[in-house]
Amino acid sequence: MARMHWIGVAALGLLLTGCVSQEKYNAMKLDRDQAQAQLAAAQNDLSAARAEADAYKRQIEAMAKDGPASAGLIKNLTDQNSELQKQIADLREQYAKALALQGQGVGPLPADVRDALMAFARENPDLVEFDAARGIVKFKSDVTFALGSADLTPQAKQVIDRFAQILGSSASSFELLVAGHTDNLPVSNPATIAKGHKDNWYLSAHRAIAVAKELIGQRINANRLGVAGYADQRPVASNASDSGRSQNRRVEVLILPAKGTSNVAGSTPKVAPLKPVLNKDSGPKDTAHPQPPKPMFNK
């Protein structure tokens, strides 16, 4: 349950077929906010029910030591515990439904934001892809970074700076989640490891941070940004081929309506910053554990 679910937000699954009215868009955003509230409530209820069930179980075990005198009370507590287990099962189902609903997102982006991002992707086809249906801008890692590096190439900086201009104008009322992804080949190049990219978790997170920092350097408010590193856990293609692995190496920027704000151009969102999900750098390489198998090429 503690898994990271900005993934859920990533699945903005409605196909865009034209302009979306403000009323319809606001209604879809309200559905998303309600789903988040349901998710939080389901989590709280589930935790409370589990705690209560554990308490009943401890009482039953304690009374069992008293022998026949406590038999009736034990039966009563056992029945209550069984009922609680049913409630827990129901709550788990509610939690799963709320989580699935949250993952559907709130629908397509407004037409002006969509059109600006589509033009941006057309201007930079070697480096950028735009998924209008899900509200995701994808930067291809093989062009955005050198092999095994989290340093942006000069070309990538220019393109991201142009992206920041769009985010600061027509998309100024949106939050942003920057998510890094890798292929499934383990990091083994000593030079890559020496830079702090000790495995794919580190590499994916560090690349997401690099893109986020470049956006901040272009005057995108840090309160709008979150970063995440997924390593090889969210592939979009098979890792069995070079072309598939190339597609999986990417940094995605999810464009998300700011909670509690309107989508009127120029409005300033007042929201808490998104929580980063990444592994932090630690000390030198741990030599006490065996290394992963050698990859097909070094990162």
C-alpha positions in Angstrom: 0.0 0.0 0.0 2.9 2.3 0.5 3.9 2.1 -3.1 4.3 5.3 -5.0 1.2 6.2 -7.0 2.0 9.3 -9.0 1.6 6.6 -11.6 -1.9 6.6 -10.9 -1.9 10.3 -11.9 0.1 9.4 -15.0 -2.8 7.5 -16.5 -4.8 10.4 -17.9 -6.8 8.1 -20.0 -9.4 10.0 -22.1 -8.6 10.5 -25.8 -8.7 14.1 -26.8 -11.0 14.8 -29.7 -11.4 18.6 -29.6 -11.9 21.5 -27.2 -13.2 20.6 -23.7 -15.6 23.0 -22.0 -14.5 24.6 -18.8 -17.6 23.1 -17.0 -16.7 19.5 -18.2 -13.1 19.9 -17.3 -13.9 21.3 -13.8 -16.3 18.3 -13.3 -13.6 15.8 -14.2 -11.2 17.6 -11.8 -13.8 17.4 -9.0 -14.1 13.6 -9.7 -10.3 13.3 -9.3 -10.3 15.3 -6.0 -13.1 13.2 -4.7 -11.2 10.0 -5.6 -8.2 11.2 -3.7 -10.5 11.9 -0.7 -12.0 8.5 -1.0 -8.5 6.9 -1.1 -7.4 8.7 2.0 -10.6 7.8 3.9 -10.2 4.2 2.8 -6.7 4.0 4.0 -7.6 5.5 7.4 -10.6 3.2 7.9 -8.5 0.2 6.9 -5.8 1.0 9.4 -8.4 1.6 12.2 -10.2 -1.7 11.5 -6.9 -3.6 11.5 -5.9 -2.1 14.9 -9.3 -2.9 16.4 -9.1 -6.5 15.1 -5.7 -6.9 16.6 -7.0 -5.7 19.9 -9.8 -8.2 19.9 -7.4 -11.0 19.1 -5.2 -10.1 22.0 -8.2 -10.1 24.4 -9.3 -13.5 23.1 -5.8 -14.9 23.7 -5.6 -13.5 27.2 -9.1 -14.8 28.2 -8.4 -18.2 26.8 -6.0 -18.6 29.7 -8.8 -18.2 32.2 -10.5 -21.4 31.2 -14.3 -22.1 31.0 -15.3 -19.0 33.0 -14.5 -16.9 30.0 -15.9 -19.1 27.3 -19.0 -16.9 26.6 -17.0 -13.7 26.4 -14.5 -15.4 24.2 -17.2 -16.4 21.8 -18.6 -12.9 21.7 -15.2 -11.4 21.0 -14.5 -14.0 18.4 -17.8 -13.2 16.6 -16.9 -9.5 16.7 -13.5 -10.2 15.3 -15.0 -12.2 12.5 -17.2 -9.3 11.6 -14.2 -6.9 11.7 -12.4 -9.2 9.3 -15.3 -8.9 6.9 -15.2 -5.1 7.3 -11.5 -5.1 6.5 -12.1 -7.1 3.3 -14.7 -4.6 2.3 -12.4 -1.7 3.1 -9.6 -3.3 1.0 -12.1 -3.4 -1.9 -13.0 0.2 -1.4 -9.3 1.1 -1.3 -8.6 -0.7 -4.5 -11.6 1.1 -6.2 -10.5 4.5 -5.0 -7.0 3.9 -6.1 -8.1 2.8 -9.6 -10.4 5.9 -9.9 -7.5 8.2 -8.8 -5.4 6.6 -11.5 -7.8 7.6 -14.2 -6.8 11.2 -13.8 -9.1 14.1 -14.7 -9.2 14.0 -18.5 -7.5 15.9 -21.3 -5.7 19.2 -21.0 -7.3 22.4 -22.1 -7.0 23.1 -25.8 -4.5 26.0 -25.5 -2.1 23.9 -23.4 -2.5 20.9 -25.6 -1.9 22.9 -28.8 1.2 24.6 -27.4 2.7 21.2 -26.3 1.8 19.5 -29.6 3.7 22.3 -31.4 6.6 22.0 -29.0 6.9 18.2 -29.7 6.7 18.8 -33.5 9.5 21.3 -33.3 11.7 18.8 -31.4 10.9 15.3 -32.8 14.3 13.8 -32.0 14.1 14.6 -28.3 10.4 15.0 -27.4 7.2 13.1 -27.6 3.8 14.4 -26.3 0.9 12.1 -25.2 -2.0 14.5 -25.4 -4.5 11.9 -24.1 -2.5 11.5 -20.8 -0.9 14.9 -20.5 2.6 13.6 -20.6 5.7 15.2 -22.2 8.4 12.6 -22.7 12.1 13.4 -23.1 14.1 10.6 -24.7 17.1 9.8 -22.4 19.4 8.7 -25.2 19.3 12.3 -26.5 18.7 14.1 -23.3 21.7 12.5 -21.5 25.0 10.9 -22.4 25.2 7.1 -21.6 25.3 6.5 -17.9 25.0 10.3 -17.1 22.5 12.5 -15.4 24.0 15.7 -17.0 21.8 17.3 -19.6 23.2 17.7 -23.1 23.4 21.3 -24.5 20.6 20.4 -26.9 18.4 19.1 -24.1 18.9 22.3 -22.1 17.8 24.4 -25.0 14.7 22.3 -25.5 13.8 22.1 -21.8 14.2 25.9 -21.6 11.6 26.3 -24.3 9.4 23.8 -22.5 9.7 26.0 -19.4 8.3 29.0 -21.3 5.2 27.0 -22.1 4.9 25.9 -18.5 5.2 29.5 -17.3 2.5 30.8 -19.6 -0.4 28.7 -20.9 0.3 25.9 -18.4 1.0 28.1 -15.4 -1.9 26.7 -13.4 -0.6 23.2 -13.4 1.6 21.0 -11.2 4.4 18.9 -12.6 5.7 15.5 -11.8 9.1 14.7 -13.4 9.6 10.9 -13.5 12.8 9.1 -14.6 12.8 5.7 -16.1 15.6 3.3 -17.3 15.8 0.0 -19.1 16.4 -3.3 -17.1 20.2 -3.6 -17.7 22.0 -3.1 -14.4 24.5 -0.3 -13.9 28.0 -1.8 -13.8 30.3 0.8 -15.4 32.7 2.0 -12.6 32.6 5.6 -14.0 28.8 5.7 -13.7 28.8 4.3 -10.2 31.6 6.8 -9.2 29.2 9.6 -10.2 26.7 8.4 -7.7 24.4 6.5 -10.1 24.9 3.2 -8.3 21.9 1.4 -9.8 18.9 2.1 -12.0 17.0 3.6 -9.1 19.6 6.2 -8.6 20.1 6.9 -12.3 16.4 7.3 -13.0 15.9 9.6 -9.9 19.0 11.7 -10.7 17.9 12.3 -14.3 14.5 13.4 -13.1 16.2 15.8 -10.7 18.3 17.2 -13.5 15.3 18.0 -15.6 13.5 19.5 -12.6 16.4 21.7 -11.7 16.7 23.0 -15.2 13.0 24.0 -15.1 13.6 25.7 -11.7 16.5 27.5 -13.3 14.1 28.8 -15.9 11.9 30.3 -13.2 9.4 27.5 -12.8 8.3 27.6 -9.1 9.7 24.6 -7.2 6.3 24.4 -5.4 4.8 23.1 -8.6 7.4 20.3 -9.0 7.8 16.8 -7.8 10.3 14.2 -8.8 10.3 10.4 -8.9 12.6 7.6 -10.0 11.1 4.4 -11.2 14.2 2.6 -12.4 13.1 -0.2 -14.8 9.7 -0.8 -13.1 7.5 0.9 -15.6 8.6 -0.2 -19.1 6.7 1.0 -22.2 8.3 -1.6 -24.5 10.0 -4.9 -24.3 13.6 -4.9 -22.8 14.5 -7.8 -25.1 15.6 -5.6 -27.9 17.8 -2.5 -28.3 14.9 -0.4 -29.7 12.6 -1.5 -26.8 15.3 -0.6 -24.2 15.8 2.8 -25.9 12.1 3.5 -25.5 12.2 2.6 -21.8 15.0 5.0 -21.1 13.1 8.3 -20.7 12.1 11.2 -18.5 8.4 12.0 -18.4 6.8 15.2 -17.2 3.2 14.7 -16.1 1.2 17.9 -16.3 -1.4 17.8 -13.5 -4.2 20.2 -12.5 -3.3 21.9 -9.3 -5.6 20.8 -6.5 -8.0 23.4 -5.4 -7.2 25.9 -8.2 -8.9 26.9 -11.5 -7.4 26.4 -14.9 -7.7 30.0 -15.9 -4.6 31.2 -17.6 -2.3 33.2 -15.4 -3.8 31.9 -12.1 -1.3 31.1 -9.4 -1.8 27.7 -7.7 -1.6 27.6 -3.9 -0.7 24.0 -3.2 1.7 22.1 -1.1 4.7 20.8 -3.0 4.6 17.3 -4.4 6.6 14.8 -2.4 9.7 13.4 -4.0 10.1 9.7 -4.3 13.6 8.7 -4.9 16.6 7.0 -3.3 19.1 9.4 -1.7 22.8 9.1 -2.3 24.7 7.4 0.4 28.3 6.5 0.9 30.8 4.5 -1.2 29.9 1.4 -3.1 28.9 -1.5 -0.8 31.4 -4.3 -1.4 29.8 -6.6 1.1 27.1 -7.6 -1.4 27.6 -9.4 -4.7 27.3 -7.4 -7.9 24.5 -8.0 -10.4 25.2 -10.0 -13.6 27.1 -8.1 -16.4 24.8 -6.2 -18.7 24.8 -6.3 -22.5 26.5 -2.8 -22.3 27.7 -0.6 -19.5 25.8 2.4 -18.5 
